């Protein structure tokens, strides 16, 4: 039995779907603002963080979000809102190893850091590039790799000192990013060609390219660190890459336009939100097949796994 929940941001409904993986039930929270894209959950699964991004895509003229909705995941309601003191289009939230809430604030060319207890901004980490849309922590929490969309670069930031170590040229356009288990190599896909960049965050260069059967989007390493699971968005497939050989060992057909990837702590299952199909697909990584499809709201995008919290009444 698969435990816990997946939290899925449905852009078309401006909502957060809370999917219980054991029961298959869904609770929905409506955002207070324009089109959230991504979500994070506290380690105990009680609180969610939902940045209010914009009513348009990256780089397009439109609303400039400056808030993060704080969600009670037990009662499925908005608790409060963190106000950002500048127009920023906040996008990806991640809880850092220091317990702080990190949010990409792309109009500010930065990652903003908030204390989730006081709900206050405590510092800003400069990325040295525009459209700092997505980012990832290395497993030790020290290094942050940031994908800057149309600059087509990856910024490498020291999370403790806040120092910008450097900016790596990658491709014309990038988007999502993830780390290997060693914490040195980051993966980001070229959004115009079917290839995956392997960025050495120590040497600040592209270490190699991995050819793909289609243009890719989100990725995540497996719990054992041996494979990378990656969404081939336009091919409507989930691919599995052997990180020792850099070869694709499986390409699994899924509903249209898989977006981000999250791997379940059990190491056997992975999930992706399929934007054009309004479903979350559950992949069995051992059998390398689709296990089930879970209906969602419209245009599901950002997705995270969360433990199931216990209600306090």
C-alpha positions as a printed Julia matrix, in Angstrom:
313×3 Matrix{Float64}:
  0.0    0.0     0.0
  1.36   3.42   -1.0
  1.2    5.8     1.96
  1.03   9.55    2.33
 -0.34  12.09   -0.09
  0.63  14.05   -3.15
 -0.09  17.76   -3.28
 -0.82  18.93   -6.81
 -1.12  22.52   -8.03
 -3.79  22.83  -10.72
 -3.09  26.01  -12.67
 -6.35  25.98  -14.59
 -8.34  26.05  -11.35
 -5.88  28.21   -9.36
 -6.07  25.5    -6.75
 -4.24  22.91   -4.68
 -5.45  19.31   -4.85
 -4.63  17.15   -1.83
 -4.63  13.51   -2.92
 -4.66  10.73   -0.31
 -2.68   7.91   -1.95
 -4.22   5.17    0.21
 -7.86   6.24    0.03
 -7.85   7.96   -3.34
 -9.82  10.88   -1.88
 -9.16  14.5    -2.84
 -9.56  17.71   -0.88
 -9.17  21.01   -2.72
 -7.93  24.36   -1.48
 -8.5   27.42   -3.66
 -5.6   29.88   -3.79
 -6.21  33.5    -2.88
 -4.32  34.83   -5.9
 -3.43  34.38   -9.56
 -2.24  31.0   -10.74
  0.0   29.25   -8.26
  2.38  26.82   -9.97
  4.34  25.02   -7.23
  3.92  23.85   -3.63
  5.99  22.68   -0.65
  4.94  20.79    2.48
  6.29  20.81    6.02
  8.11  17.65    7.09
  5.16  16.52    9.22
  2.67  17.16    6.43
  0.59  19.7     8.34
  1.47  22.92    6.51
  1.73  23.74    2.81
  3.3   26.75    1.1
  1.76  27.96   -2.15
  3.41  30.96   -3.89
  1.07  33.16   -5.9
  2.98  33.52   -9.16
  1.21  35.35  -12.0
 -1.6   35.06  -14.53
  0.94  34.55  -17.34
  3.98  32.4   -18.09
  7.66  33.17  -17.59
  8.74  36.5   -19.06
  5.32  37.52  -20.37
  3.68  40.81  -19.35
  1.0   40.34  -16.71
  0.35  40.25  -12.98
  3.39  40.19  -10.69
  2.7   38.06   -7.63
  4.12  39.04   -4.25
  2.65  36.58   -1.76
  2.81  32.99   -0.49
 -0.36  31.32    0.78
  0.16  29.22    3.92
 -2.13  26.18    3.87
 -3.48  24.1     6.76
 -3.16  20.65    5.18
 -5.13  18.98    7.99
 -8.27  21.08    7.57
 -7.64  21.96    3.9
 -7.89  25.72    4.22
 -5.74  28.83    3.88
 -4.25  29.83    7.25
 -2.58  33.09    6.32
 -0.53  34.75    3.6
  3.12  35.76    3.65
  3.42  39.17    2.02
  6.6   39.77   -0.02
  7.7   43.42    0.16
  8.46  43.67   -3.56
  6.96  42.47   -6.85
  8.66  39.16   -7.45
  6.58  36.45   -9.15
  7.39  33.92   -6.42
  7.49  30.47   -7.95
  9.14  27.41   -6.39
  9.06  26.94   -2.58
 11.44  24.52   -0.82
 12.1   23.97    2.86
 15.84  24.14    3.38
 17.98  22.04    5.71
 18.03  25.0     8.12
 14.24  24.93    8.45
 13.81  28.14    6.49
 11.43  28.51    3.55
 13.25  29.27    0.29
 11.22  30.71   -2.61
 12.43  31.65   -6.08
 11.62  35.33   -6.65
 12.4   35.62  -10.31
 11.66  39.31  -10.93
 14.24  40.08   -8.25
 16.87  37.7    -9.72
 16.99  35.99   -6.37
 15.89  33.29   -3.99
 14.13  34.78   -0.98
 14.4   33.13    2.43
 11.56  33.31    4.98
 11.31  32.21    8.58
  8.17  30.02    8.58
  7.58  30.77   12.28
  7.53  34.55   12.01
  6.49  34.6     8.32
  9.15  37.25    7.74
 11.71  37.68    4.98
 15.17  37.13    6.49
 17.5   37.31    3.48
 17.77  37.27   -0.31
 20.25  35.16   -2.26
 21.3   36.79   -5.54
 21.37  34.45   -8.54
 23.16  36.79  -10.95
 20.62  36.11  -13.7
 17.06  36.87  -14.74
 14.13  34.43  -14.59
 15.46  32.33  -11.72
 12.45  30.05  -11.9
 13.39  26.68  -10.39
 16.13  25.52   -8.04
 17.32  22.48   -6.11
 19.35  21.78   -3.0
 22.24  19.35   -3.06
 21.64  16.47   -0.6
 23.93  18.06    2.01
 21.99  21.32    1.75
 25.09  23.42    1.09
 24.81  24.01   -2.66
 21.8   25.43   -4.5
 21.55  25.07   -8.29
 19.18  27.55   -9.94
 17.71  27.23  -13.45
 17.4   30.63  -15.17
 14.89  30.1   -17.97
 15.61  32.23  -21.06
 19.12  33.16  -20.07
 19.58  29.4   -20.39
 21.97  29.3   -17.45
 22.43  27.61  -14.09
 23.48  29.69  -11.08
 25.37  27.98   -8.26
 24.79  29.5    -4.81
 26.23  28.68   -1.38
 23.16  28.4     0.87
 25.08  29.16    4.09
 27.08  32.19    3.07
 24.72  33.32    0.34
 27.66  33.7    -2.04
 27.08  33.31   -5.76
 29.77  30.84   -6.83
 29.13  31.31  -10.54
 26.74  31.13  -13.48
 27.05  28.33  -16.04
 25.96  28.74  -19.69
 23.87  25.73  -20.67
 21.41  26.23  -23.57
 19.03  28.76  -25.09
 16.29  27.82  -22.6
 16.17  25.67  -19.47
 13.54  25.17  -16.78
 13.51  22.49  -14.07
 16.57  21.16  -12.26
 17.59  18.36   -9.89
 20.72  16.94   -8.23
 22.44  13.58   -8.18
 22.94  11.81   -4.84
 26.56  12.95   -4.62
 25.54  16.61   -4.62
 27.97  17.75   -7.3
 26.09  17.12  -10.55
 22.86  18.93  -11.44
 20.52  17.95  -14.27
 18.56  20.39  -16.43
 17.02  19.76  -19.83
 17.5   21.84  -22.95
 13.98  23.08  -23.75
 14.64  23.28  -27.48
 16.53  20.03  -28.12
 16.14  16.44  -26.85
 19.13  16.43  -24.52
 19.9   16.68  -20.83
 22.73  18.79  -19.45
 24.82  17.4   -16.61
 26.22  20.47  -14.84
 29.27  20.15  -12.6
 28.49  22.63   -9.82
 32.02  22.4    -8.47
 33.87  23.14  -11.7
 31.07  25.42  -12.96
 30.72  23.85  -16.37
 28.56  21.43  -18.37
 30.18  18.07  -17.73
 28.34  16.18  -20.46
 25.13  15.89  -22.43
 22.76  12.91  -22.37
 20.75  12.36  -25.56
 17.03  11.82  -25.01
 14.18  10.49  -27.18
 12.25  13.73  -26.64
 12.48  17.18  -25.08
 12.42  16.8   -21.3
 11.1   18.81  -18.38
 11.09  17.76  -14.7
 13.4   15.15  -13.21
 14.18  13.48   -9.87
 16.74  10.95   -8.71
 15.58   7.63   -7.26
 16.03   7.02   -3.54
 19.0    4.7    -4.13
 20.67   7.35   -6.32
 21.16   4.95   -9.22
 18.61   6.35  -11.65
 17.1    9.62  -12.8
 13.37   9.69  -13.57
 12.55  12.34  -16.16
  9.4   13.63  -17.85
  9.54  13.74  -21.66
  6.89  16.39  -21.93
  6.11  16.46  -25.65
  6.66  12.73  -26.19
  4.24  12.02  -23.3
  6.62   9.55  -21.7
  8.44   9.04  -18.41
 12.03   7.91  -18.97
 14.41   6.24  -16.54
 18.14   6.97  -16.97
 20.88   4.77  -15.5
 23.26   7.3   -13.96
 26.22   4.92  -14.11
 26.0    4.43  -17.88
 23.94   7.53  -18.81
 21.69   5.27  -20.87
 17.89   5.28  -20.97
 16.73   1.94  -19.59
 12.98   2.57  -19.9
 10.55   4.93  -21.63
  7.0    4.55  -20.34
  4.0    5.97  -22.22
  1.83   8.23  -20.05
 -1.02  10.73  -20.63
 -0.22  13.98  -22.4
  2.38  16.42  -21.1
  3.95  15.09  -17.9
  5.46  18.01  -15.99
  7.38  17.6   -12.75
  8.5   14.36  -11.11
  8.4   13.31   -7.46
  9.74   9.98   -6.18
  7.93   8.37   -3.24
 10.1    7.59   -0.16
  9.4    3.87   -0.71
 11.73   4.08   -3.72
  9.33   2.1    -5.87
  6.84   4.71   -7.05
  7.13   8.01   -8.9
  4.45  10.56   -9.72
  4.02  13.15  -12.43
  1.27  15.67  -13.1
  0.11  15.46  -16.72
 -0.86  18.99  -17.69
 -2.99  18.3   -20.76
 -4.75  15.25  -19.31
 -5.79  16.47  -15.84
 -4.36  13.43  -14.1
 -1.45  12.4   -11.91
  0.28   9.29  -13.19
  1.73   6.77  -10.73
  4.73   4.84  -12.08
  6.01   1.54  -10.69
  9.78   2.02  -11.02
 10.52  -1.67  -10.49
  8.07  -3.04  -13.05
  8.59   0.11  -15.15
  4.93   0.59  -15.98
  1.96   2.82  -15.18
  0.36   1.66  -11.93
 -2.67   3.97  -11.95
 -4.05   7.34  -13.02
 -5.44   9.77  -10.43
 -7.86  12.46  -11.69
 -7.12  16.07  -10.69
 -8.29  19.57  -11.44
 -7.38  21.4   -14.61
 -3.76  21.71  -15.78
 -1.9   20.02  -12.92
  1.71  21.15  -12.66
  3.77  21.29   -9.46
  3.64  18.17   -7.29
  5.21  17.03   -4.01
  4.84  14.03   -1.72
  3.76  14.66    1.88
  3.17  12.4     4.87
 -0.42  12.19    6.03
 -0.83  14.41    9.12
 -3.01  13.47   12.07
 -6.0   15.69   12.67
 -6.13  17.43   16.04
 -9.89  17.78   15.93
